[in-house]
């Protein structure tokens, strides 16, 4: 088991930052990963552009926490908060305290949420949450709400939610770790055969 894991169900994690010297393309609908060489002079691999730097056209500034990326996200028009971008999460999640500010929540005793840091003790449902991030808006009639304090404390930042596969599964992402930027492009869903 790797350091930080609270469950024997996980052997380890690898983040796309392993490829930070490249511009990374992740096409979830086409199941493709691409690594494009970066033109021009290379900075130190761990240098991230200063927030005052310009972001390439079509890209949005991301916050980087080690190998994790996060986006400013608004829930139901409230002030933007920080949502983790996580392709390993099968659901979109919102912190219970954040959900209470913009929606009605109710307890859900039937749903089990577990991950690398263990099982969540209390699961709630938030009704009708609209998430706005990186030029997109996604309606969530029924969003899982959990306490993200433990994860936030472990990473040293207050996360308000997680954008998981319900957002990412129909996207093509272009990630530029060096510049601290991401481009998200909606992809058409393939027709069933």
C-alpha positions, 0 to 999 in steps of 0.5 A, spaced: 500 500 500 502 506 498 503 512 503 496 516 504 492 510 502 487 508 507 484 502 503 488 496 501 483 496 494 488 501 491 496 500 490 498 507 487 496 513 483 500 516 478 498 523 475 499 526 469 504 531 471 509 525 470 509 528 463 509 535 465 515 537 460 509 536 454 502 539 453 498 533 455 491 531 451 486 527 454 480 525 450 476 521 454 470 520 448 476 517 444 480 514 449 486 517 447 492 520 451 497 525 447 503 528 449 506 534 444 513 537 445 513 544 447 516 549 442 521 554 445 526 554 450 524 549 456 523 552 463 525 548 470 520 542 470 517 545 476 516 552 474 509 554 474 507 560 470 505 566 475 498 568 475 500 575 471 502 571 465 497 570 459 494 564 458 494 561 451 487 562 447 482 557 449 485 556 456 483 557 463 488 558 469 488 552 473 491 552 481 496 546 481 497 542 488 503 537 486 500 533 481 493 535 482 489 540 478 483 545 480 479 550 477 475 556 480 467 553 480 461 557 481 455 553 484 448 556 483 451 563 481 455 563 488 462 566 488 467 561 485 470 556 490 476 551 488 473 544 485 479 539 484 479 536 477 479 528 478 478 523 472 479 517 478 472 520 481 466 516 478 461 522 480 461 529 481 462 531 488 460 537 492 462 539 500 456 539 504 457 546 507 458 549 500 452 545 498 447 548 504 449 555 501 446 554 494 441 548 495 437 543 499 440 537 501 438 531 504 441 525 507 442 519 503 443 512 507 443 508 501 449 510 497 457 508 499 462 513 497 469 510 498 476 512 495 484 512 497 483 515 503 477 510 506 470 510 506 465 517 507 461 516 514 455 521 511 453 522 504 448 527 502 444 529 496 444 536 494 438 538 489 439 542 483 446 544 483 449 548 476 456 548 476 460 553 472 467 552 470 472 553 465 467 556 460 462 550 461 455 550 465 453 543 468 446 542 471 446 536 476 439 535 478 442 530 484 449 531 486 452 527 492 454 532 497 460 529 502 464 533 507 471 534 504 474 537 510 479 531 511 481 531 504 482 539 504 486 538 510 491 533 507 492 537 501 492 544 505 487 547 501 479 548 502 476 544 496 469 545 495 468 539 490 470 535 485 469 535 478 469 527 476 467 523 470 460 526 469 464 532 467 470 529 464 467 523 460 465 527 454 471 532 454 477 533 451 482 536 456 489 539 454 493 540 460 499 545 460 502 544 467 508 548 466 503 554 464 498 552 469 493 552 464 487 547 461 483 547 455 476 543 456 472 541 449 466 538 449 466 532 444 460 529 441 457 523 444 458 517 439 452 514 437 450 507 440 451 501 435 
